[in-house]
């Protein structure tokens, strides 16, 4: 018996390579009568046609799979997620995924077959966006916006500071605090954006090399006043901020004590005021969240985050507090302050809802007409057209 040599794959040849296959069929054809040869050729052509049709159908079906808004991989509609201390992984219907660090909060705002918009409201998140997908992703991170088509990147948002790092592909980071208002990052680069009180030094917004999987923690920024800085935080202030950063709003609210939110709202800067409002809202005290947001609109109206604070106030007044007139006022303020275009459609839709729920029929119709002018192909077009045509 002859002995087999290993590996066997080195002794085997693939007979399906085109030259070998052609020689095989030529030998078969030479041995067949003409009639059988013609029948074989007809059969081969028929099989080729069937194969072509199957390939075309597969191509069509693959194109049709990823249409419409993104959903979770189990088919549920997207919703805001507050990650527990252990973190959370959000698997999406197009194969993309979002990994949230402990205490992080991510809220999807808009999704269609071509765009996806979300807000990282706090904490650390890693985004693995499917390469070659049909949607352009945009992630709002407070101090900057990250735009991407297909890549892997991470964002870490802390009071007064944002860090964006790219592990694969490339992103564009835009914002008032970014040098030249836009910076392109490629794999292995990171950008830190700081809420600086004074003219920013040349190295304050620098691109630095990072390891692809690096996700370093951020130091907490000092508290800010109207000029961006303030007195050193007291022990109690440090306690609630630390608890809020760790995603424990109920404990943070308890640490503030009676009237603690209102007391702190009178002395903090924008980043901490937003965190303070989150503590009140997420701990089940939505009315307490109003004061910090109103303080931003009163004393920090020129801050880049003021429009977002007005939007947050409008949503708060409209839903948990059910005060539609106050909500409409806040939403109109968000538009006046220049809410980013990526959020404007949602603001205008909510303004219509606030006017409708307040019983202000003429104002609701005007809001619907304004929406249709700005977003003629918007997600709420059908509802707005009905409202605009109502008597």
PLY file of the C-alpha trace (Angstrom):
ply
format ascii 1.0
element vertex 391
property float x
property float y
property float z
element edge 390
property int vertex1
property int vertex2
end_header
0.00 0.00 0.00
1.40 3.41 -0.88
1.96 5.82 1.91
0.01 9.12 2.13
1.96 12.29 2.60
0.66 15.20 4.68
-0.74 17.72 4.39
-3.10 16.14 1.88
-4.14 19.52 0.46
-0.66 19.85 -1.08
-1.28 16.68 -3.12
-4.74 17.68 -4.38
-5.53 19.82 -7.40
-8.71 21.75 -7.94
-10.30 20.43 -11.15
-12.69 23.37 -11.27
-10.06 25.82 -12.48
-11.19 27.08 -15.86
-8.45 25.59 -18.12
-8.79 22.14 -16.49
-12.57 22.29 -16.68
-12.48 23.22 -20.36
-10.19 20.28 -21.15
-12.52 17.87 -19.28
-15.56 19.01 -21.25
-13.67 18.84 -24.53
-12.79 15.21 -23.82
-16.42 14.43 -22.87
-17.72 16.16 -26.00
-15.36 14.11 -28.11
-16.87 10.88 -26.81
-20.55 11.85 -27.13
-22.74 11.54 -30.22
-23.83 14.86 -31.76
-27.42 14.64 -30.45
-26.37 14.02 -26.87
-23.77 16.79 -27.16
-26.47 19.27 -28.22
-28.78 18.18 -25.35
-25.94 18.60 -22.87
-25.21 22.11 -24.14
-28.91 23.07 -23.90
-28.98 21.77 -20.33
-25.84 23.71 -19.43
-27.31 26.91 -20.90
-30.55 26.39 -18.96
-28.67 25.86 -15.73
-26.63 28.99 -16.40
-29.85 30.95 -16.89
-31.30 29.65 -13.64
-28.07 30.48 -11.81
-28.12 34.01 -13.22
-31.72 34.50 -12.10
-30.90 33.25 -8.60
-27.91 35.60 -8.36
-30.09 38.53 -9.49
-32.75 37.68 -6.91
-30.15 37.40 -4.16
-28.76 40.78 -5.17
-32.21 42.36 -5.03
-33.01 40.76 -1.67
-29.70 41.92 -0.20
-30.37 45.46 -1.34
-33.82 45.35 0.24
-32.66 44.06 3.64
-31.26 47.30 5.01
-33.95 49.88 4.27
-36.01 52.14 6.47
-35.10 53.19 10.01
-32.58 51.31 12.11
-33.95 49.02 14.80
-32.48 46.85 17.49
-31.32 43.49 16.15
-34.35 41.79 17.73
-36.71 44.03 15.76
-37.67 46.50 18.48
-37.80 50.23 17.70
-34.85 52.21 19.03
-35.20 54.05 22.34
-32.97 55.94 24.78
-30.74 53.73 26.92
-29.26 54.47 30.35
-26.50 51.92 30.81
-26.18 50.17 34.20
-22.86 50.11 36.04
-21.78 47.04 34.07
-22.38 48.85 30.77
-24.58 47.79 27.85
-24.18 46.59 24.26
-26.78 47.71 21.71
-26.84 45.46 18.62
-28.55 47.12 15.64
-30.43 45.71 12.68
-27.76 46.65 10.10
-24.96 44.84 11.92
-23.65 47.96 13.67
-23.26 48.06 17.46
-22.97 50.62 20.25
-21.21 49.74 23.50
-22.02 51.99 26.46
-19.83 52.34 29.52
-21.36 52.22 32.99
-23.68 55.17 33.59
-23.59 56.36 29.97
-26.76 57.56 28.27
-27.40 57.42 24.52
-30.57 58.64 22.85
-31.45 58.07 19.17
-33.21 61.09 17.68
-33.66 60.34 13.99
-33.31 57.26 11.79
-34.12 56.59 8.15
-32.76 54.58 5.26
-30.05 57.20 4.67
-29.35 58.90 8.03
-28.99 58.09 11.71
-28.74 60.76 14.40
-28.19 60.22 18.11
-26.97 62.06 21.21
-24.41 60.80 23.70
-25.69 62.72 26.69
-23.01 61.53 29.09
-20.34 58.92 29.66
-18.33 56.68 27.35
-19.59 54.97 24.17
-17.90 52.97 21.43
-19.56 52.94 18.00
-18.89 50.14 15.52
-20.64 51.38 12.36
-21.06 48.88 9.54
-18.68 49.78 6.68
-20.40 50.39 3.37
-23.80 50.88 4.98
-26.35 53.23 3.40
-26.69 55.56 6.37
-24.64 58.58 7.31
-24.24 58.59 11.09
-24.09 61.74 13.18
-23.48 61.62 16.91
-23.99 64.78 18.97
-21.62 64.88 21.95
-22.23 68.33 23.45
-18.98 70.11 22.64
-18.76 68.62 19.15
-20.53 66.51 16.53
-19.02 63.35 15.01
-19.94 62.50 11.41
-19.19 59.08 9.93
-20.32 56.53 7.33
-18.60 53.29 8.39
-15.93 53.02 11.05
-15.18 52.21 14.67
-14.70 55.11 17.06
-15.33 56.05 20.67
-16.53 59.16 22.48
-16.15 59.99 26.16
-18.12 62.93 27.46
-17.41 64.47 30.86
-18.31 67.89 32.28
-16.45 70.47 30.21
-14.54 67.90 28.16
-14.98 65.54 25.21
-12.60 62.96 23.78
-13.05 61.27 20.38
-10.77 58.38 19.34
-10.82 56.44 16.06
-9.94 52.76 15.90
-10.90 52.07 12.26
-11.75 54.22 9.26
-12.15 57.99 9.60
-14.54 60.54 11.12
-15.07 64.29 10.96
-15.43 66.15 14.27
-17.22 69.51 14.03
-17.89 72.15 16.64
-17.25 75.71 17.81
-14.52 74.48 20.17
-12.71 72.50 17.44
-9.80 74.19 15.66
-11.08 75.58 12.32
-14.49 74.20 13.43
-13.77 70.83 11.80
-11.10 68.14 12.12
-10.72 64.84 10.26
-9.46 61.92 12.34
-8.19 58.60 11.02
-7.43 55.30 12.75
-5.03 55.73 15.65
-5.82 59.43 16.23
-7.81 61.14 18.97
-9.10 64.64 19.61
-9.79 66.29 22.96
-12.22 69.19 23.00
-12.25 71.34 26.12
-14.76 73.92 27.29
-12.11 76.60 27.76
-12.93 79.94 29.44
-10.29 81.95 27.63
-8.63 81.90 24.19
-7.52 78.34 23.64
-3.81 77.63 23.48
-2.45 76.09 20.31
-2.03 72.70 21.95
-5.39 72.64 23.75
-7.10 71.00 20.79
-4.48 68.56 19.60
-4.57 65.34 17.63
-2.61 62.71 19.54
-1.81 59.09 18.64
-3.66 56.40 20.60
-3.71 52.65 20.70
-6.64 51.31 18.60
-8.50 49.86 21.58
-7.65 52.60 24.06
-10.51 54.11 26.06
-8.90 56.14 28.85
-10.96 57.74 31.58
-11.21 61.49 31.70
-10.40 63.67 34.65
-13.31 65.78 35.80
-13.19 69.37 34.63
-13.23 72.21 37.19
-16.58 73.83 37.84
-17.39 76.83 35.71
-19.05 80.20 36.24
-20.25 82.61 33.55
-16.60 82.99 32.56
-16.06 79.23 32.60
-14.34 78.86 35.99
-15.52 79.17 39.56
-14.65 78.26 43.11
-13.31 74.81 43.87
-16.14 72.31 44.40
-17.21 71.60 47.94
-17.12 67.98 49.21
-20.90 67.66 48.81
-20.70 68.99 45.24
-17.93 66.50 44.43
-20.08 63.70 45.85
-23.14 64.31 43.70
-21.01 64.88 40.60
-19.17 61.62 41.12
-22.41 59.72 41.67
-23.92 61.30 38.56
-20.85 60.39 36.51
-21.19 56.78 37.67
-24.83 56.65 36.53
-26.45 56.73 39.98
-28.85 59.71 39.74
-31.07 58.74 42.69
-28.06 58.66 45.03
-26.75 61.89 43.52
-30.09 63.59 44.16
-30.09 62.34 47.76
-26.54 63.63 48.24
-27.65 67.11 47.19
-30.15 67.20 50.06
-33.34 69.28 50.39
-33.44 72.14 47.89
-29.99 71.00 46.78
-30.71 71.25 43.05
-31.99 74.82 43.33
-29.09 75.79 45.57
-26.46 74.40 43.23
-28.23 75.80 40.15
-27.47 79.31 41.37
-23.70 78.85 41.32
-22.63 76.33 38.66
-21.54 76.62 35.03
-23.13 75.16 31.91
-21.68 71.64 31.97
-22.59 71.09 35.63
-26.01 72.64 35.18
-26.77 70.13 32.45
-25.55 67.31 34.72
-27.65 68.70 37.57
-30.78 68.70 35.37
-30.07 65.08 34.40
-29.76 64.09 38.05
-33.15 65.60 38.86
-34.88 64.20 35.79
-33.44 60.68 35.95
-34.08 60.39 39.68
-37.80 61.00 39.15
-37.93 64.73 40.00
-38.62 66.40 36.63
-39.86 69.66 38.17
-36.48 70.07 39.90
-34.73 69.85 36.52
-36.33 73.09 35.32
-34.20 75.47 37.42
-30.78 74.39 36.06
-31.99 74.59 32.47
-33.60 77.99 32.98
-30.36 79.24 34.55
-28.48 78.27 31.37
-30.98 80.18 29.23
-30.85 83.18 31.54
-27.11 83.50 32.20
-25.41 81.48 29.45
-27.56 82.18 26.40
-24.50 82.61 24.18
-22.99 79.26 25.13
-22.99 76.67 22.31
-24.97 74.29 24.53
-27.75 76.79 25.30
-29.92 75.67 22.32
-29.68 72.07 23.56
-30.68 73.21 27.05
-33.75 74.95 25.59
-34.66 71.80 23.68
-34.25 69.68 26.81
-36.45 72.12 28.75
-39.12 72.00 26.04
-39.22 68.20 26.11
-39.36 68.23 29.90
-42.25 70.69 30.00
-44.16 68.87 27.25
-44.06 65.30 28.48
-43.39 64.55 32.16
-44.65 67.97 33.37
-47.49 68.30 30.82
-47.18 72.09 30.53
-47.55 72.60 26.77
-47.49 76.41 26.81
-44.22 76.47 28.73
-42.93 73.77 26.40
-43.77 75.84 23.32
-41.94 78.84 24.78
-38.80 76.76 25.43
-38.91 75.13 21.98
-39.25 78.50 20.27
-36.23 79.65 22.28
-34.27 76.65 21.00
-35.04 77.74 17.42
-34.10 81.35 18.17
-30.76 80.30 19.68
-29.87 78.28 16.59
-30.48 74.64 17.41
-28.28 72.46 15.12
-29.91 71.52 11.83
-29.74 67.86 12.79
-32.14 68.54 15.69
-34.32 71.23 14.15
-36.89 68.88 12.62
-37.56 67.27 15.99
-37.85 70.69 17.65
-40.35 71.94 15.08
-42.43 68.76 15.34
-42.56 69.07 19.12
-43.46 72.76 18.86
-46.48 71.80 16.75
-47.43 69.16 19.34
-47.10 71.70 22.18
-49.30 74.23 20.40
-51.88 71.56 19.58
-52.01 70.26 23.15
-52.32 73.82 24.46
-55.46 74.25 22.33
-53.85 77.01 20.23
-55.26 76.00 16.85
-53.94 78.93 14.81
-50.47 78.66 16.33
-50.46 74.89 15.77
-51.40 75.37 12.11
-48.62 77.97 11.74
-46.15 75.56 13.32
-47.23 72.81 10.90
-46.82 75.14 7.92
-43.35 76.14 9.13
-42.39 72.47 9.44
-43.55 71.74 5.88
-41.54 74.70 4.54
-38.38 73.56 6.30
-38.85 69.80 5.91
-41.12 69.11 2.91
-40.10 65.44 2.95
-39.84 65.16 6.74
-40.83 62.19 8.89
-43.98 63.97 10.16
-45.10 65.29 6.78
-48.48 63.50 6.68
-49.52 64.74 10.11
-48.37 68.28 9.33
-50.20 68.38 6.00
-53.42 67.35 7.74
-52.93 70.06 10.39
-52.06 72.73 7.86
-55.25 72.02 5.88
-57.52 72.06 8.94
-59.93 74.96 9.36
0 1
1 2
2 3
3 4
4 5
5 6
6 7
7 8
8 9
9 10
10 11
11 12
12 13
13 14
14 15
15 16
16 17
17 18
18 19
19 20
20 21
21 22
22 23
23 24
24 25
25 26
26 27
27 28
28 29
29 30
30 31
31 32
32 33
33 34
34 35
35 36
36 37
37 38
38 39
39 40
40 41
41 42
42 43
43 44
44 45
45 46
46 47
47 48
48 49
49 50
50 51
51 52
52 53
53 54
54 55
55 56
56 57
57 58
58 59
59 60
60 61
61 62
62 63
63 64
64 65
65 66
66 67
67 68
68 69
69 70
70 71
71 72
72 73
73 74
74 75
75 76
76 77
77 78
78 79
79 80
80 81
81 82
82 83
83 84
84 85
85 86
86 87
87 88
88 89
89 90
90 91
91 92
92 93
93 94
94 95
95 96
96 97
97 98
98 99
99 100
100 101
101 102
102 103
103 104
104 105
105 106
106 107
107 108
108 109
109 110
110 111
111 112
112 113
113 114
114 115
115 116
116 117
117 118
118 119
119 120
120 121
121 122
122 123
123 124
124 125
125 126
126 127
127 128
128 129
129 130
130 131
131 132
132 133
133 134
134 135
135 136
136 137
137 138
138 139
139 140
140 141
141 142
142 143
143 144
144 145
145 146
146 147
147 148
148 149
149 150
150 151
151 152
152 153
153 154
154 155
155 156
156 157
157 158
158 159
159 160
160 161
161 162
162 163
163 164
164 165
165 166
166 167
167 168
168 169
169 170
170 171
171 172
172 173
173 174
174 175
175 176
176 177
177 178
178 179
179 180
180 181
181 182
182 183
183 184
184 185
185 186
186 187
187 188
188 189
189 190
190 191
191 192
192 193
193 194
194 195
195 196
196 197
197 198
198 199
199 200
200 201
201 202
202 203
203 204
204 205
205 206
206 207
207 208
208 209
209 210
210 211
211 212
212 213
213 214
214 215
215 216
216 217
217 218
218 219
219 220
220 221
221 222
222 223
223 224
224 225
225 226
226 227
227 228
228 229
229 230
230 231
231 232
232 233
233 234
234 235
235 236
236 237
237 238
238 239
239 240
240 241
241 242
242 243
243 244
244 245
245 246
246 247
247 248
248 249
249 250
250 251
251 252
252 253
253 254
254 255
255 256
256 257
257 258
258 259
259 260
260 261
261 262
262 263
263 264
264 265
265 266
266 267
267 268
268 269
269 270
270 271
271 272
272 273
273 274
274 275
275 276
276 277
277 278
278 279
279 280
280 281
281 282
282 283
283 284
284 285
285 286
286 287
287 288
288 289
289 290
290 291
291 292
292 293
293 294
294 295
295 296
296 297
297 298
298 299
299 300
300 301
301 302
302 303
303 304
304 305
305 306
306 307
307 308
308 309
309 310
310 311
311 312
312 313
313 314
314 315
315 316
316 317
317 318
318 319
319 320
320 321
321 322
322 323
323 324
324 325
325 326
326 327
327 328
328 329
329 330
330 331
331 332
332 333
333 334
334 335
335 336
336 337
337 338
338 339
339 340
340 341
341 342
342 343
343 344
344 345
345 346
346 347
347 348
348 349
349 350
350 351
351 352
352 353
353 354
354 355
355 356
356 357
357 358
358 359
359 360
360 361
361 362
362 363
363 364
364 365
365 366
366 367
367 368
368 369
369 370
370 371
371 372
372 373
373 374
374 375
375 376
376 377
377 378
378 379
379 380
380 381
381 382
382 383
383 384
384 385
385 386
386 387
387 388
388 389
389 390
